[in-house]
């Protein structure tokens, strides 16, 4: 009987490993190595963290020099929703002690990636991230959602109007809390409230031309945040 148990041990370990991996709902392990490898900040360092989903995740792949030259850190994870970002906000933002966080979040919530979500639920999660940043003396840049007419992986949700409504709230919330509002939407939207075709690969994610439009807007917003007292 003991021999049988010995053979079962590796199977149990494999099962346990897969179970624990499946429990990392917020993907806290994604940037653990990169975060640990970061050196201590010098007094005049202006570390900036981009927190987001696939739009942020793919950005560094399209323009790695944009992040390297400015000392920006990309902490985007494809497919993520605002509750997942909120769960990893401490590990991937607060514990890195940035001067500024650039938050781009909410489109995957509207797409239902982790289940049904109201605009109020999205707003609550974004507000919680901003409040955490403020408590830890991190300047906040709140980004508008990018335009989407329909999600290729979940059609028929009519995200165009929901995105406009959420962007209106984000702008108002940013203004009332003295955060910087970063408006990507106006530069990328077409006449149907969708993504201009020349700037996107699928109606949701920017292509290189799209990111090229976004980069100076992000830089300007970051500089504005850094200048705030």
Beta strands, then each sheet from edge to edge (+ up, - down):
strand 1: 48-52
strand 2: 72-76
strand 3: 100-104
strand 4: 139-143
strand 5: 180-182
sheet 1: 2+ 1+ 3+ 4+ 5+
end
